[in-house]
């Protein structure tokens, strides 16, 4: 728990370079990203510096399956819900790969 008993927000909106990467390289719409696509993240230190590991998922898919997202580990138990997985580095450069047959844009 964080300060004053408040829990740190686990589910995050897509942000920074990850937003641009998903729109420009994977064809997701701004509407979908703002309404129903979210991520969980986990910091990691690599030889190249600090990165945030990201797992991207659909709020609709999680709700449909009845899964409560409690953190990164939720998707260890439910890897089928991950649409994209990868990282966002300190230079705001995202590298995300499609998972589980995430739909290609039409």
N, C-alpha and C positions, 0 to 999 in steps of 0.2 A: 504494500500500500504506500501511497505517496503522503505528502504533507496533510495533516489534519484529517486523516482517515479516508481521503478521496483516492479512488483507484485510478491509475493511469489509464487513459483512453487507449484501448487495444485496437479497435477498428479505425482505420484512418482513410481519409479521402486520398485519391491519387494526387500526387503533387510533383512540382518541379519537372525535371527531365523525364521522369516516368510518364507524366501526362503527355508530353510531346512525343515521346517514343511510341506510346500506345496509339496515338492518333496518326502520326506520320508513317510509322513503320508497320503497324499492325492493322490500321484502318478502323479503329474503334471511333465511334462518334462522340463528340463533346457531350451530347445529350445523355448517352449511355454512361459515360464516365461520371457525369455529375449526379445522375439519378441512382444508378444501381451498381456501379463497379467500385469496389473498395479493396484495401490491402491490409495486411499485417506486416510488421517489419521486425527485424532483429539486427542489431549492430554487430559488425565483425571487423576485425583488424587483419589486413592482408599485407603482404610485402609492399604492395603498391600504395598502401594507406588505408584509411577507414572507409568502409562502405556500409550501406544499409541493405541487408538482404530483404527482398520483397516477395510476398506471395499475393497474387491478385485473384480476386474471386467476385462472384455475383451475389449481391444481397438476396436476390430472388431465389437462386439455387440453394443457398444456405437455409433460407426460411422453408423452402419446399421440402427439404430433407429433414427439417426439424433440428438442425445443429445449432448449438450455442457457441459462438466464437469467443473463446477465452484467451486466445493468444496464438503464437506461432505453432505451438504443439497441437492445436486443434486440427491443423492440416496434416500433421504426421499421422493422425488417426483417420483423416478423411481426405487423402490426396486426390481423390476423384473430383473434388470441388475447386481445385486450383486451376485457374484459366491461364495464368502466366506466372513464371517464376524467374527470378534473377536478382539483379542488384542495381543500386544507385550509388555512384561514388561521390567523393567530396567535390568533384568538379561538376556535379549535377548531370553526369552522363549515365544514362540508363542502359542496361543490357538485360532484356527480358525475352524469354522463349515461351512459345505456345505450349500448353500442356493439355492433356485429356481431350484432344479434338476440339479445342476452342474454335468456334466458327470463324472461318475466313470471311472478310467482308464480300458482299455480292458485287 
